Amino acid sequence: MPLSAQPVLSAPPARVDIQLGERSYPILIGAGLLDDPASFAATPAAASALIVSNTTVAPLYAKALRAALANRFRTVHLLELPDGEVYKNLETLNLIFDALLGHGSDRKTVLFALGGGVVGDMTGFAAASYMRGVPFVQVPTTLLAQVDSSVGGKTAINHPLGKNMIGAFYQPQLVVCDLGTLQTLPPRELSAGLAEVIKYGPIHDMAFFDWIETNIDALVARDPAALAYAVKRSCEIKALVVGQDERETGLRAILNFGHTFGHAIESGLGYGEWLHGEAVGCGMVMAAHLSQRLGGVDAAFVARLTRLIERAGLPIVGPALGADRYLELMRVDKKSEAGEIRFVVIDKPGSAAVSRAPDALVREVLAQCCAG
């Protein structure tokens, strides 16, 4: 579908609802939302709020968010965390608890996650844990966070032995996606977010995949209309999946397409060496090759997906960790059962499933897709 066929988002913002009964909440998508008090009208009433951000994002957007919240809270505190996946750990999480306790925060204090996936995951986990649960709001400022990590209630920190292995399912009260923040993203961060946009096509919506192929250059160039449609459609797909399977007992696992290989890359190289989206992009190439070997797709589909991932500015060749190390790391993936790795594979274009695969087949994929 050509870009010109898509409406440009304008005020009022686009809205996508996550339907989870009493835990339902809206995702607002548009430009200029972060500094508009109306964006936060549904935020629970409280005496105080804590904005959790990082040293990169806070100087850009914390002042505007603080001003937008000034009429809703008597006090709005700010905590700046160090920036990077390497800091997504227990030590950094404790900085949030230190701030909450230091400010005398109570059960009604609202946390605002202002930043990318690392900030969102840690703030959500802190909100789930502090006083056994306080409200929080996601204000994602990266493409990856807007289309994926801020939506659906997955919160976690990393452990040296596995990514996102310590966490909780805990839904936000609201997600506010200000598309203007995407204009300040470094190119590498934008590409990382495009990986999570691309994944929605092969697993659920090939018409969207066609649209991404047609508009990938516009997305890389940060065309506002292209980004608006990509964020909205990605959120719609994730909302549909999460609404049916909040705690990933079945269907929601398909959202991890490319992630089993990708998490192994992140852990094996050391957190932060590759961005999460870079690892997922390369992981999707590997998962596509595995899907072909399992009979779900043909070589032409694998080549098509690989070309799109490369056009998005993402790596398509995995690091040389060695097959034994890859397999070792993938056995601690959350989808594994009794030490047996379970992969998200494409059983036909636009449809995914969780499948087991013999180690020998996985080794073939790794030999083909990784640096020698």
C-alpha positions in Angstrom: 0.0 0.0 0.0 1.6 3.3 -1.0 2.3 5.8 1.7 0.0 8.4 0.1 -2.9 6.1 0.9 -2.3 6.4 4.6 -3.8 9.3 6.6 -1.4 11.6 8.4 -2.1 11.6 12.1 -3.1 14.9 13.6 -4.9 16.2 16.7 -6.7 14.6 18.3 -4.1 11.8 18.7 -4.7 8.3 17.3 -5.8 5.9 20.0 -5.3 2.1 20.3 -6.8 0.3 23.3 -5.4 -2.7 25.1 -8.4 -4.7 26.1 -7.7 -6.5 29.4 -10.8 -6.0 31.4 -10.2 -3.8 34.5 -6.5 -3.5 33.4 -7.4 -2.0 30.0 -5.6 1.2 28.9 -5.2 3.4 25.9 -2.1 4.0 23.7 -2.1 7.6 22.4 -0.1 8.2 19.2 0.6 11.6 17.8 3.0 14.6 17.6 3.3 17.1 20.4 1.8 14.9 23.1 4.6 14.9 25.6 4.2 18.5 26.6 0.4 18.6 26.4 -1.4 18.2 29.8 -4.4 16.8 28.0 -2.4 13.7 27.1 -2.2 12.7 30.8 -5.8 13.5 31.7 -6.4 9.8 32.5 -3.5 9.5 34.9 -4.5 8.5 38.4 -4.7 11.3 41.0 -1.9 11.5 43.5 0.1 14.0 45.5 3.4 13.1 43.8 5.0 11.6 40.7 8.4 10.3 39.8 9.7 10.7 36.3 12.3 8.0 35.6 14.5 8.8 32.6 18.2 8.5 31.7 21.1 10.9 31.2 20.5 11.1 27.4 16.7 11.5 27.3 16.1 13.6 30.4 17.9 16.8 29.1 15.8 16.6 26.0 12.3 16.0 27.3 12.1 15.9 31.1 11.4 19.6 31.5 8.5 19.5 29.1 7.0 16.4 30.7 7.4 17.9 34.1 5.5 21.0 33.0 2.7 18.9 31.5 2.2 17.2 34.8 2.5 20.2 37.0 -1.3 20.7 37.4 -1.9 17.0 38.2 0.7 16.5 41.0 1.8 18.7 43.9 5.4 17.4 43.4 7.0 15.9 40.4 10.5 14.4 41.0 13.0 13.4 38.4 15.5 10.5 38.5 18.2 10.2 35.8 19.6 6.7 35.3 22.8 5.9 33.4 22.0 5.2 29.8 22.5 1.7 28.2 21.5 -1.9 28.2 24.5 -2.7 30.4 22.7 -0.8 33.2 19.5 -2.8 33.0 20.3 -4.7 36.3 19.5 -5.0 39.9 21.9 -2.2 40.9 20.2 0.4 38.7 16.8 -0.9 39.7 17.7 -0.1 43.3 18.3 3.5 42.3 14.6 3.8 41.6 13.6 2.3 44.9 16.1 4.6 46.6 14.4 7.6 45.0 10.9 6.4 45.9 11.8 5.8 49.5 13.9 8.9 49.8 10.9 11.0 48.6 8.5 9.2 51.0 6.5 8.0 48.0 3.2 6.2 48.9 1.0 3.6 47.1 -0.6 6.3 45.0 2.6 7.8 43.7 2.7 7.5 39.9 5.9 6.6 38.0 6.5 7.9 34.5 8.9 6.0 32.3 10.5 8.6 30.0 12.9 6.9 27.6 13.4 3.7 25.6 13.0 0.1 26.4 15.5 -0.1 29.2 13.9 2.8 31.1 10.4 1.4 30.4 11.2 -2.1 31.5 13.0 -1.0 34.7 10.4 1.6 35.7 7.6 -0.9 35.1 9.4 -3.5 37.3 9.9 -1.0 40.0 6.3 0.0 39.8 5.2 -3.7 40.1 7.4 -4.2 43.1 7.3 -1.0 45.2 4.7 -1.4 48.0 3.5 -4.4 45.9 2.4 -2.2 43.1 2.0 1.5 42.3 0.6 3.1 39.0 2.9 3.8 36.2 2.7 5.5 32.8 4.9 4.7 29.7 6.2 7.7 27.7 8.4 5.9 25.2 10.8 8.1 23.2 12.4 5.5 20.9 10.8 3.7 18.0 11.5 0.3 19.5 9.7 1.3 22.7 6.8 2.8 21.0 6.0 -0.2 18.8 6.9 -2.9 21.2 8.4 -2.7 24.7 6.1 -0.1 26.2 3.0 -2.0 25.2 1.8 -5.2 26.9 3.1 -5.0 30.5 6.3 -7.0 30.2 8.8 -5.6 32.8 12.2 -7.0 33.6 15.9 -6.6 34.3 18.7 -8.6 32.8 20.9 -11.2 34.6 24.4 -12.1 33.6 23.1 -15.5 32.6 20.0 -14.4 30.6 18.2 -11.4 29.2 15.0 -10.2 30.9 15.0 -13.3 33.2 13.9 -11.3 36.3 10.7 -9.4 36.0 6.9 -9.3 36.1 3.8 -8.8 34.0 2.5 -5.4 35.1 0.4 -3.2 32.9 0.7 0.6 32.7 -2.2 2.9 33.2 -1.5 4.7 29.9 1.1 4.8 27.0 1.8 8.2 25.4 3.8 7.9 22.1 5.0 11.3 21.0 6.1 10.9 17.5 8.2 14.1 17.7 10.7 12.3 19.9 11.7 10.0 17.0 13.2 12.9 15.2 16.0 13.1 17.8 16.9 9.4 17.6 20.4 8.5 16.5 20.2 6.6 13.1 21.3 3.4 14.8 18.5 3.6 17.3 15.9 4.2 14.6 17.1 1.1 12.7 16.9 -0.9 15.9 13.2 0.1 16.2 12.5 -0.8 12.6 13.4 -4.4 13.5 10.4 -4.6 15.8 8.2 -3.0 13.2 9.3 -5.5 10.5 8.6 -8.5 12.7 4.8 -7.9 12.7 4.6 -8.6 9.0 5.9 -12.2 8.8 4.1 -13.2 12.0 0.7 -11.7 11.4 0.1 -9.2 8.6 1.7 -9.6 5.2 -0.2 -6.6 3.8 1.7 -4.6 6.5 4.9 -6.3 5.4 4.2 -5.2 1.8 3.7 -1.6 3.0 6.9 -1.6 5.0 8.8 -2.8 1.9 7.3 0.0 -0.2 8.0 2.6 2.5 11.2 1.5 4.1 13.2 4.4 2.6 10.6 6.9 4.0 10.8 5.2 7.4 14.6 5.4 7.5 14.3 9.1 6.4 11.9 9.7 9.3 9.0 10.7 7.2 6.3 11.7 9.8 3.4 10.1 8.0 5.3 6.8 7.5 6.4 6.7 11.1 2.8 7.5 12.3 1.3 4.6 10.4 4.1 2.2 11.3 3.7 2.9 15.1 -0.1 2.8 14.9 -0.3 -0.5 12.9 2.4 -2.1 15.1 0.5 -1.2 18.3 -2.8 -2.5 16.8 -1.2 -5.9 16.1 0.4 -6.1 19.5 -2.8 -5.0 21.2 -4.7 -7.8 19.4 -2.2 -10.4 20.5 -1.8 -9.2 24.1 -5.6 -8.9 24.5 -5.8 -12.6 23.8 -2.8 -13.8 25.8 -1.6 -11.3 28.4 0.9 -13.7 30.1 2.4 -15.4 27.1 0.9 -18.8 27.7 0.4 -19.3 23.9 -0.3 -16.8 21.2 1.8 -14.0 22.6 5.0 -16.0 22.1 4.8 -15.3 18.4 5.9 -11.7 19.2 9.3 -13.1 20.0 10.1 -13.9 16.4 13.9 -13.6 16.0 14.3 -13.0 19.8 15.6 -16.5 20.8 18.6 -16.0 18.4 18.7 -12.3 19.2 18.9 -12.7 23.0 21.7 -15.2 22.6 23.6 -12.6 20.5 23.1 -9.9 23.2 24.1 -12.1 26.1 27.0 -13.7 24.2 28.6 -10.4 23.1 27.8 -8.6 26.4 24.8 -6.4 26.9 25.0 -3.2 24.9 27.5 -4.3 22.3 24.7 -4.8 19.9 21.4 -2.9 20.4 18.4 -5.1 21.1 16.8 -4.3 17.7 20.0 -5.1 15.9 20.2 -8.5 17.6 16.5 -9.1 16.8 16.9 -8.1 13.2 19.8 -10.6 12.7 17.8 -13.1 14.8 14.9 -12.8 12.3 17.2 -13.8 9.5 18.3 -16.9 11.4 14.7 -17.7 12.3 13.6 -17.3 8.7 16.3 -19.8 7.6 15.2 -22.2 10.3 11.6 -21.7 9.1 12.7 -22.7 5.6 14.4 -25.8 6.9 11.2 -26.8 8.7 9.1 -26.3 5.6 7.2 -23.1 6.5 8.6 -20.7 3.9 10.7 -20.9 0.7 14.1 -19.5 -0.1 12.5 -16.5 -1.9 10.7 -15.5 1.3 13.9 -15.8 3.3 15.8 -13.6 0.7 13.0 -11.1 0.7 12.9 -10.7 4.5 16.7 -10.5 4.6 16.8 -7.7 2.0 14.3 -5.7 4.0 16.2 -6.1 7.2 19.4 -5.0 5.5 17.6 -2.0 3.9 16.5 -1.0 7.4 20.2 -0.6 8.3 20.4 -3.8 10.5 23.0 -6.5 10.6 22.2 -9.7 8.7 25.2 -11.8 9.7 25.5 -13.0 13.3 28.7 -12.8 15.4 31.0 -15.8 15.6 30.1 -17.0 19.1 30.3 -20.6 18.1 27.4 -23.0 17.7 27.9 -24.5 21.2 27.8 -21.1 22.8 24.6 -20.1 20.9 22.9 -23.3 21.9 24.0 -22.9 25.6 22.6 -19.4 25.7 19.3 -20.3 23.9 18.6 -23.1 26.4 18.0 -20.4 29.1 15.5 -18.6 26.9 12.1 -18.2 28.6 10.4 -20.3 26.0 12.6 -23.3 26.6 11.2 -26.3 28.4 13.2 -28.9 30.2 16.3 -27.6 28.4 14.7 -28.0 25.0 14.9 -24.8 22.9 11.6 -23.6 21.4 11.8 -21.2 18.4 9.2 -18.9 16.9 9.1 -19.9 13.3 7.0 -18.8 10.3 4.7 -21.7 9.3 3.5 -19.6 6.3 4.0 -15.9 5.5 1.8 -14.0 7.9 1.5 -16.8 10.4 3.9 -17.9 13.1 4.1 -20.8 15.6 6.4 -22.0 18.4 8.3 -25.1 17.4 11.1 -27.3 18.5 14.0 -28.0 16.2 16.8 -30.6 16.3 20.2 -29.1 17.4 21.7 -30.4 14.1 19.3 -28.2 12.1 20.0 -25.2 14.3 23.7 -25.7 13.8 23.2 -25.7 10.0 21.4 -22.3 10.4 24.2 -20.9 12.6 26.9 -22.1 10.1 25.1 -20.3 7.3 24.1 -17.1 9.1 27.1 -16.3 11.3 30.6 -14.9 10.6 33.2 -17.6 10.1 
